[in-house]
Amino acid sequence: MLKQWIALSVSILLSSFSQAEEGKIQPGGTLSTSQFRQVVHYCQTHRPRFWGLLVDIRDQDVQIILSNERKGGPGKAGGKHRIVLSTFYLMNDLPQYPEDRLMIVLLHEYGHILYNRQKDRNDRSRVANEFAAFRYSLEAAGQLAKKGDAGPLREALHRMEARSRNGRPDDPHTIALKQLTNDPLWQASIRLLANTETSHQLERHQKQ
């Protein structure tokens, strides 16, 4: 099952790219080599879907830095090739950060990378960058849902809708999310999730 999911995520992420160089997954901050290995093993064992996605993104010439620093939340993209992930969120079973949400965080940061690769530094807009990242993560989550993994899409719609209502009005994230909720993709994603969950209910009923 895991191999099938990894193959699926590869096909999703690589569908728009070719001849990508492989990046690296490496420790950052004060994370020791032994701690780094523990994090890798934990994610591979307890967060296999997240780890498969991380490897796929690494293979798009992205340097994945696992850091024990907590400042800035679970993930942060930098430039065109770098994503820093906080091991605190990866190693602790936090109710607010289940595996589905961590996958959305990773897709969101990769969305920033893609935006930065398409735009020159002087042409980048903070709101446009956030919109592109949110939209990419929602679209990618939808592709996963179509193949049977609806968790990330469910988490994305829930978290994005809540933040669009409760975020600071002047926050670029809030502005971008309000734009996204008016994008055709938003309603299409809601319908997709409803259809997916209905299909799963029918499958479970048929098996009983």
N, C-alpha and C positions, 0 to 999 in steps of 0.2 A: 504493500500500500504506500509506504513512504517513498519507494523508488518511483512509483507511478506519479505521486504528487510532485516530486522533484522534477520529473520529466515534464509535467504539466507547467510548472512555474517557469522552467527554462523556456518552453515554447512561448509563453506569454511575454516574458521579458525580452526575449531575443527576437521577437517577431518584427520589430522595427529597426533592428540593428544588424550589422554584419561586420566581420573582421574586428571584433572588439578584442582588446588586450585584456589579459587576466591581471586583476589587481592583487592585493594582499590583505590578509587578516592578521593583525599584529597588536601587541600590547601598547598601551599608552599611559600617560600619567606616571604614577608610582607602582603600577601593576607589575609584579615580578613574573618571571617565566613560569614558575610553578602555579601561581595564581591564574595566569593566562590559560594554562592547560586545564585547570579546574573549571574555568568558565566555559571553555570550548566543550569539554566533556559534558558539563551540566546541560548546556543548550542542545547538544546533539542528542542527549538522552531524554530530557524533560521538555524541550521545545523544538522538536524535530521539524515541524512545518516552518517555524521561524528560521531555523538554521538553514534549511534547504533554500529558502528565499534569500537569505544573507549570502550564501555561496553564489547563487545566480547573479546577484547584484555585484558581488566582488568580481565576477568574470566579465563585467562590463567596464573594466579598467577603473575600478573604484577601490580606494584604499580604506578598509574598514578598521578603525581603531577602537579597541576595547579598553576603556579607561575606568578606573575606580573613582574618578571624580564625579560628583553628583550635580555640580553647578550646570544649570541650563536644561535640566530635564533629561529624559531618556535618550534623546538623539539630537544630533546637530550636523547639518551638512556644511561643507566649506569648499567654495570654489567649484571646480569641475570634476574633481576626482577623490573627494575625501568625505567620509562620514564617521563621526565619533559617536559611540554608543556607551552609555553608562552601565557598568556591570551591576550596580546596585539594583537596577530595574530588571536585569536579566536573571540575577541569582536569587531574588526574593519573590515569593509567591504573593505579590501585592494584589488585592482585590480590584484595584483600579487599573491594573495593567496585566490583564490575562494575555495569553499568547496571541489571541486574535488582535488585540490592540497593539501589541508590540510589532506585529506584522504590518499594521497600518502605519505605525510610526516609521518603520523602515521604508515602506513604499513612499511615504510623504517626503522623507529626506532624499530618497532617490529622485523624486519628482523635482526637488530643488536642483539636483545635479543636472538633470536633463534641461531644465530651464536655463541654467548658467551656461551650458554648452551651446545653447541656441542663441544666446544674447551676449553682445559685448558688454563689458562692465559698465560703460557709460550709458547704455540703453536699458539697464535693468531697473525695474520698478519693484518696490517692496510688496505692494499689494498684488501686482501681476505675478510676482514670484510665488507668493503664498497661494494665489488662486491656481496657478499651474500645478503646484505640489499637491494641493487638496484634490484637484480634479484628477490628476494622474492616479493618486492612491484610490480614489473612488472607482475609477474606470478599471484599474487592475483588480480591485476586489470583486468587481462585477464579473470579470473574466473567470476568476476563481470560483465564484458562485455558480456560473454556468457549467462548471465541471464537477460540481458536487461539494465544494467547500464554501458554505455561505457564512461562516462565522466572521471572517474579516469584514464582509460587506455589512452585516448586521451591526457590528461594532462601529464601523465608519459612519453609517447613517445616524446611529444613536448619538455618538460623540459630537459629530459635526453639527447636527441640529441643535443640540443643547448649547454648544459654544456660540453658535450664531445668534442665539437668543440672550445668552447670559454674559457674553464677552463685552469688554469695554468698547463703546461705539467707535472710538478713534483708533483701536488696535487694528493693524493691517490684517491680522488673522480673522477678526470679526468681519471686517469689510469684505474680505475675500470670500468668506463663507456665506455671507448674505448674497453675494453675487452667484455663488455656486448653487444655492437653493433656488435660484431663478433660472438656472441653466437647464436645458432639456435633459441633460444627463441625470439630474437629480430625480425627477419623476420617473425616468426610465429605470433608475436603480431601485426605487421603491417598488415599482411593479415587478422587477426582476426578483427581488427578495421575496415578495409575496408569492409569486409563482413557484419559486424554488421551495419555499417552506410548504406550500400546498402539495407539491410533488412528493416531498419527503414524507408528509403525513399519509398520503395515499400508499406509498411504498410500505410504510410500517403497518398500515391497516391490512394490506394484502398478505403480509408475512405472518400475521397473527392467526 
